[in-house]
Structure formats: C-alpha cells, structure tokens
Amino acid sequence: VQLQASGGGLVQPGGSLRLSCAASGSILSINAMGWYRQAPGKQRELVALITSGPRYADSVKGRFTISRDNTKNTVYLQMNSLKPEDTAVYYCNADIIPRGFRRNDYWGQGTLVTVSS
C-alpha cells in the first residue's frame, strides 16, 4: 500500500491550492484519511481529518476544506485564503486495512506548500 501526494507549490498570500493524495495497492478498506503539516523548526500538526465527517485545526477553519472520493481511494485538501504561516510540508495520512494484513497507519511522501509574495 502506498500514498501518493501531489499539488503543492508556490502561491501568493490569499491564493489557493488543491492537494490530492491517492492510496494504491491491495486495499480492503480505508477508515480515516487526513492531512498533516510540518513547518521548519516545528512539530508535525494535524490540519484536517475526515472519517464520516470533517475535522479541522482551528488555524485553518473556514479556509481549508477536506474531502474524499472513496471510489478512487483519494483524499483532497482545498486550501483557500492562504497565509505565509501555512508554509509547510504537507503529508497525507490514512488508516488502512490492506487485504490479508492488519490495519495500519500509512503516510504519503510529503508535498511542499510555500506561501510567499
């Protein structure tokens, strides 16, 4: 099982980006999917999580939207009104039960988001 994230890049303050993360491999089911981020010199933090419904960090509420397409095993993060403090490496995460294996926690490779003028 692998998670492949994409969509990061350089954007000006106030701009938007959409991150995608697709899970691939022999998957029986996926429970929670989410996005975390880690800024330079800081700990990794939860940005948004989705199970039956979404949950957001206070710092992104009203600006970011998490969604998922279960037919594609993909989670998205729509980021609007971006601020310089959103600059970080964003990691996707998924709680997956692979076929024939135990439930496990999987991470994508990280995608860099830079918000700067």
N, C-alpha and C positions, 0 to 999 in steps of 0.2 A: 504494500500500500504506500502510495506517495501523495503528497500535497504539492501542487504547483501553483505558486502565486505569481500574479502579473498586474501591471497597471500603474506602478509607481513612476515617479518622475519629478521634474522641476515645475513648480507652478507659482504664480504671483499671489501675494496675500489677497484674499477674497475670491480666489479661484476655486475650481472644482477638479476632483479626480475620482475615478472609479477603480477600485481594486477588485480583482477576481481571484478565486482560489478553487481549483478543481481537484477533487480526490479521485485517484485512479487505482486500479488493482482489483483483486478479488474481494469484494466488499459485501458483507451480509447486511449490515445496517449502519447508519450514522446517527448518533444522538446529537449532542450539542456541537455547533460549529461557531467559531469566533475569530476575532482579530485582537491581537496584542501589539504593542509598540514599545520600542526601546530607543530613547534619545541618548546622545552621547553623555556618558558620565552618570546615567540614571538607570534605575532598575526597570525591568520589563513590566508593563502595566496592561491591564485589561482595557480595551477600547469598547468592544461590543461583543455580545454573545447572543446566539439565537437557538432556542430549542422549540417549544411550541410558540413562544413569543420572544420579542427582543428585549435586551437589557443593555444599558449604555453607561459608560463612565460619565460623571457629572460634567466633565470638561468638554464633552462632545455632544451632549444632548441638544437636540434642535438643529444641529448642523450635519451630523452623520446619520446615515440610515443603513442598517444591515438587513440583508435579505438572503434567501437561499432558494435554489432550484433543485429539488430532490430528484428530479428526473435526470439531472446532469451531475449530481453529487457536487454541486458548486455553491460557494458562498460569496456574496458580494459585499462591498462596503462603498457606498456612495458618500463622498466627502465634499461638502459644500462650505462656503464661507471659511476657507482655510486660513489659518493664522500661522505666523512663524513658529509658534510653540508647538504646532502639530508636526514639525520636522522630526523624523524618526525613521528607523527601520520598522516596517510593519510585517508582522508574522501572522499567518493564519494557523488555526488550530482546530482539530476535530477529534471527537471521541468516537472511535470506530470499532465495530466488531468485524474483523476480517473473517471470511469463510474458513472454518476449520481451526480458527485461532481464538485466543481470548481477547476480550475488549482491551483496547489500548488507546493511548493518547498520542496523536501524531502532529508534527509541526511542518509547515512549509519552510522554504529556504530564506524567506525574508525579501521584502522589496522596499527600496529606499524612496521615501517621500520627502522632498525638500521644498519648503515654502519660503520664498525669498524674492525680493524685488531686484 
